[in-house]
Amino acid sequence: MSKILFISKHNPCKPSGGGLATRSYIEMLSAISEGNIDLCLSKSCNVGESNIKYDRLLGVGPRSILSKCCSLFTGEMHRFTNFVRSYLKDNHKEYEYCVFDHSSISASLVDYVNKLGLKTITIHHNYEPEYFWDNRTNLIRDFLLLQHVKINQKKAYLESRYNLFLTNADKDKFIKTYGSNNGINGVIGCSECQNERIYSILDSNFNTRLKLVITGSLCTVQTIDAIDYFFSELYAYLPEDVEIVIAGRQPTESIVGLCEKYNNVRLIPNPQNISEIIANGDIYICPTRVGGGLKLRIMDGLRLGLPVISHNISCRGFDSFQNTNFFYGFDSPKSFRKALDRLIVDINSKAVKKDFIQKEYLKKFSFNAGVERMKSLIDYGM
């Protein structure tokens, strides 16, 4: 059975967007290879306590402060280069595939791994320059690093045997920006994790007083911008009789202050069970208007049967739902209100059913659907 080496800077046991996506890719590849996969991760990752099926864990310690500072000049933005080169020098014959779960990892290793004869796969979680800049935290440092981000992404794309993208929009942008390559380019999307519990929707009815739900990490640049945009631009277009629930980890003081201004807004910081909060809602709102890739928070809404209204920037990756009566995109406050009005009419007429939404979601985003997409994109074992 062909063996896979999977290298990632994300923690697949952490409940973050990147971590959950990485876990789903590991589990897809593990299912295809029947567990014949080694994981190269940060030493701090606690995968031994998870149910992830793998052969060996190769833990890599942190870089020195000097190495991190030198990233501004070298463009090396991770800890894996020296370890992987040394490890594969003696062990490359064990593997047929090497998966880079980020373009920055791929850029510094893809040449070396290609020369060893392994099939290289790069997973692009988004169009990295866009995502990186939209989530900047230090203007000067991140401006200097942005040039390396662009160079790394281009190199990874042009030299990998396989490039896997989360959305068609990302794939199209790569091709438009960098041109064609000699590899195989495919859209993998994302999927449920293998043992994820899917809530059974026993009651497809909606609350008499509609409850709008917004979730996410309430401390990231893009979510802070989204919440501010929601209150400053969209809130005035809401019907007076709706309830709003905002839930997520580590809300900033600014978000807490905004929520306290409105009587119909309930903030739930660091919830123990985010799924229960979403399941008790009626409409999932995603006002995130920056950052590329696929928004896993929208998956949470659809998984639990909620119709979605999302900013167009965050609709990417949900193309198959665009022409339905349970998924609406918007690009302005007026188009937001138009989408909400249409959805409320369908909810009141019972044209929208929560159990139907969940079934349609699982057709595309179930774990088995993800495995089949992965099988179709890579020639594993051939």
C-alpha positions in Angstrom: 0.0 0.0 0.0 1.4 3.4 -1.0 2.4 5.5 1.9 1.7 9.2 2.4 3.7 11.8 4.3 1.5 14.7 5.4 3.1 18.0 6.5 1.0 20.8 8.1 1.5 23.9 10.2 -2.1 23.6 11.4 -3.2 21.7 14.5 -5.8 19.2 13.3 -7.1 18.8 16.9 -7.8 22.6 17.3 -11.4 23.8 16.7 -10.3 26.5 14.3 -11.1 26.9 10.6 -7.6 25.8 9.5 -7.4 23.0 12.0 -10.7 21.5 11.1 -10.0 21.7 7.4 -6.6 20.0 7.9 -8.2 17.3 10.0 -10.7 16.5 7.3 -7.9 16.2 4.7 -5.9 13.9 6.9 -8.9 11.7 7.5 -9.7 11.6 3.8 -6.2 10.5 2.9 -6.1 8.1 5.8 -9.4 6.5 4.6 -8.0 6.1 1.1 -4.7 4.7 2.3 -6.2 2.6 5.1 -4.2 4.5 7.7 -0.9 4.2 5.8 -0.1 7.9 6.5 2.6 9.6 8.6 1.9 13.0 10.1 4.6 15.7 10.3 3.3 18.4 12.7 4.2 20.7 15.5 5.3 18.9 18.6 2.5 20.7 20.5 -0.2 18.9 18.5 -2.1 16.4 20.6 -3.2 14.0 17.9 -2.4 11.0 20.1 -5.5 11.9 22.1 -7.7 12.0 19.0 -9.4 9.4 16.9 -7.3 10.2 13.8 -6.0 7.0 12.2 -2.3 7.3 11.2 0.9 5.3 11.4 3.5 7.6 12.9 3.7 11.1 14.2 6.8 13.1 13.5 6.8 16.0 15.9 8.9 19.1 15.1 10.0 21.6 17.7 9.7 25.4 17.3 12.1 27.5 15.4 14.6 29.8 17.1 13.8 33.5 17.5 16.6 34.2 15.1 15.1 32.0 12.4 11.7 33.6 12.8 13.2 37.1 12.5 15.1 36.0 9.4 11.8 35.1 7.7 11.6 38.8 6.7 14.6 38.1 4.5 14.4 34.4 3.7 10.7 34.0 3.2 10.8 30.7 5.2 7.7 30.9 7.4 7.6 27.5 9.1 9.6 25.1 11.1 9.7 22.0 8.8 12.4 22.6 6.1 15.5 21.2 7.8 13.7 18.4 9.6 11.9 17.1 6.5 15.1 17.4 4.3 17.1 15.4 6.9 14.3 12.9 7.5 13.5 12.2 3.8 17.2 11.9 2.9 17.2 8.5 4.7 13.5 7.6 4.5 12.1 8.8 1.2 11.8 5.3 -0.2 9.0 4.6 2.3 6.7 7.1 0.6 5.0 7.6 -2.7 3.2 10.9 -1.8 4.2 14.0 0.1 1.3 16.4 1.0 2.1 20.0 1.8 -0.8 21.5 3.7 0.1 25.1 2.9 2.0 26.8 0.0 4.7 28.2 2.3 5.7 24.6 3.3 5.5 23.5 -0.3 7.7 26.3 -1.6 10.7 25.5 0.5 10.5 21.7 0.0 8.8 20.9 -3.3 12.0 21.0 -5.4 13.8 18.6 -3.0 10.9 16.2 -2.7 10.3 16.2 -6.5 14.0 15.2 -7.0 13.5 12.3 -4.6 10.8 11.0 -6.9 7.8 11.5 -4.6 4.5 12.7 -5.9 3.9 16.2 -4.4 0.5 17.5 -3.5 -0.1 21.1 -2.3 -3.4 22.0 -0.6 -4.1 25.7 -1.0 -6.6 26.7 1.8 -7.1 30.1 0.0 -5.5 32.6 -2.3 -2.8 33.3 0.3 -1.8 36.9 -0.5 -5.4 38.0 -0.2 -6.0 36.1 3.0 -2.7 37.1 4.6 -3.2 40.8 3.9 -6.8 40.8 5.0 -5.8 39.3 8.3 -2.7 41.4 8.9 -1.8 42.4 12.5 1.4 44.3 12.0 1.5 46.7 9.0 5.2 46.9 8.5 6.1 43.3 9.2 3.2 41.9 7.2 3.9 44.2 4.3 7.5 42.8 4.1 6.3 39.2 4.5 3.6 39.7 1.8 6.2 39.7 -1.0 7.4 36.3 0.2 3.9 35.0 0.5 3.3 35.8 -3.2 6.6 34.2 -4.2 6.0 31.0 -2.1 2.5 30.5 -3.5 3.6 30.9 -7.1 6.4 28.4 -6.6 4.2 25.9 -4.9 1.6 26.1 -7.6 3.9 25.9 -10.5 6.1 23.0 -9.2 3.6 20.7 -7.4 2.4 17.6 -9.2 -1.1 18.2 -7.7 -2.7 21.4 -6.6 -5.9 21.1 -4.5 -8.1 24.1 -4.0 -11.0 24.7 -1.6 -13.1 26.7 -4.1 -13.4 27.2 -7.9 -12.9 30.9 -7.3 -9.4 30.2 -5.8 -8.5 27.8 -8.6 -9.5 30.4 -11.3 -7.6 33.1 -9.5 -4.4 31.0 -9.4 -4.7 30.2 -13.1 -5.4 33.9 -14.0 -2.5 35.1 -11.9 0.2 32.5 -12.6 -0.9 30.9 -15.8 -1.1 27.2 -16.5 1.2 24.6 -14.9 2.3 21.1 -15.7 0.5 19.6 -12.8 -3.1 18.5 -12.0 -5.4 21.1 -10.5 -8.6 20.2 -8.7 -11.2 21.5 -6.3 -11.3 19.4 -3.2 -13.6 21.7 -1.1 -14.0 20.4 2.4 -16.0 17.8 4.3 -17.2 16.7 7.6 -14.7 15.0 9.8 -14.9 11.2 9.9 -16.6 10.7 13.2 -18.4 14.1 13.4 -21.9 13.7 15.0 -24.6 14.9 12.6 -27.6 16.3 14.6 -30.9 14.7 13.6 -33.4 17.4 12.8 -36.6 16.1 14.3 -38.4 19.4 14.1 -38.1 21.5 10.9 -40.2 24.3 12.3 -38.9 27.8 12.8 -39.3 30.0 15.9 -42.2 32.4 16.0 -39.7 35.2 16.7 -37.0 34.6 14.1 -33.5 34.1 15.6 -30.5 35.2 13.5 -27.2 33.5 14.3 -23.6 34.7 13.7 -20.6 32.6 14.9 -16.9 32.5 14.6 -13.7 33.3 16.5 -14.5 36.7 17.8 -10.9 37.8 18.1 -9.7 37.6 14.5 -9.2 40.5 12.2 -11.8 39.3 9.7 -14.5 38.5 12.3 -14.0 41.8 14.1 -14.5 43.6 10.7 -17.5 41.4 10.0 -19.2 42.2 13.3 -18.5 45.9 13.0 -19.9 45.8 9.4 -23.0 44.0 10.6 -23.9 46.6 13.2 -22.8 49.7 11.3 -24.3 48.8 7.9 -26.7 45.9 8.1 -28.5 46.2 11.5 -30.6 49.1 10.4 -32.1 46.9 7.7 -33.3 44.2 10.1 -37.0 43.8 11.0 -37.7 45.0 14.5 -39.0 41.7 15.8 -35.9 39.5 15.2 -33.5 38.2 17.8 -29.8 38.1 17.2 -27.3 35.6 18.7 -23.6 36.1 18.3 -21.4 33.3 19.7 -17.7 32.5 19.5 -14.4 32.4 21.4 -12.6 35.3 23.0 -14.8 38.2 22.0 -12.9 41.5 22.0 -13.9 44.4 24.2 -15.1 46.2 21.1 -17.5 43.4 20.1 -18.7 43.1 23.7 -19.4 46.8 23.7 -21.3 46.7 20.4 -23.5 43.8 21.5 -24.4 45.6 24.8 -25.9 48.5 22.9 -28.8 46.5 21.5 -31.7 44.9 23.5 -32.3 42.2 20.9 -28.7 41.0 20.7 -27.3 38.2 22.9 -23.6 37.6 23.0 -22.4 34.1 24.0 -18.7 34.1 24.6 -16.6 30.9 24.5 -19.7 28.6 24.2 -19.3 25.0 25.3 -21.6 23.7 22.5 -21.7 25.9 19.4 -23.8 23.3 17.5 -26.6 23.6 20.1 -26.6 27.4 19.8 -26.8 27.2 16.0 -29.4 24.5 16.0 -31.7 26.7 18.1 -31.5 29.5 15.5 -33.5 30.1 12.3 -31.2 31.9 9.9 -27.4 31.8 9.7 -25.8 35.1 8.9 -22.2 35.4 7.6 -21.2 39.1 7.2 -17.5 38.3 6.7 -16.4 40.3 3.7 -12.6 39.8 3.8 -10.3 36.7 3.5 -10.3 34.0 0.8 -11.0 30.3 0.9 -14.0 28.5 2.2 -15.8 29.7 5.3 -16.3 26.6 7.5 -18.6 28.6 9.8 -21.2 28.5 6.9 -20.8 24.7 6.9 -21.9 24.8 10.6 -25.1 26.6 9.7 -26.0 24.3 6.8 -25.1 21.1 8.7 -27.7 22.1 11.3 -30.4 22.9 8.7 -30.3 26.7 8.8 -30.8 28.8 5.7 -27.9 31.1 5.0 -27.4 34.8 4.1 -23.8 35.5 3.4 -21.7 38.3 2.0 -20.6 37.4 -1.5 -16.9 37.2 -0.5 -17.9 34.3 1.8 -20.1 32.5 -0.7 -17.1 31.0 -2.4 -17.1 27.2 -2.2 -20.9 27.0 -1.9 -21.6 27.3 -5.6 -24.1 24.4 -5.8 -26.4 26.2 -3.3 -26.5 29.5 -5.0 -29.7 29.0 -6.9 -31.7 27.6 -4.0 -34.2 29.2 -1.7 -32.0 28.6 1.4 -28.8 30.2 0.4 -28.5 33.9 -0.5 -25.5 36.1 -1.2 -25.4 39.9 -0.8 -23.0 42.7 -1.5 -24.8 45.8 0.0 -27.2 46.5 2.9 -30.1 46.8 0.4 -29.3 43.4 -1.2 -29.0 42.0 2.3 -32.5 43.2 3.2 -33.9 41.9 -0.1 -32.4 38.4 0.6 -33.8 38.5 4.2 -37.3 39.5 3.1 -37.4 36.7 0.5 -36.2 34.2 3.0 -38.7 35.2 5.6 -41.5 34.8 3.1 -40.4 31.3 2.3 -40.0 30.5 5.9 -43.5 31.7 6.7 -45.0 29.7 3.8 -43.0 26.6 4.9 -41.2 26.5 1.6 -37.9 26.2 3.5 -37.3 23.0 5.5 -34.4 22.5 7.9 -34.2 18.7 7.3 -34.1 19.3 3.5 -31.2 21.8 3.9 -29.2 19.3 5.9 -29.7 16.6 3.4 -28.6 18.8 0.5 -25.6 19.9 2.5 -24.5 16.3 3.2 -24.7 15.4 -0.4 -21.7 17.6 -1.0 -20.0 18.0 2.4 -20.3 14.6 4.1 -17.1 12.7 4.9 -17.8 10.1 2.2 -18.4 12.7 -0.4 -15.0 14.2 0.5 -13.3 10.9 0.2 -14.7 10.3 -3.2 -13.5 13.8 -4.4 -10.1 13.0 -3.1 -10.0 9.7 -4.9 -11.0 11.3 -8.1 -8.3 14.0 -7.9 -5.2 11.9 -7.0 -4.1 8.6 -8.6 -3.5 6.9 -5.3 -1.9 3.5 -5.6 -1.7 3.7 -9.4 
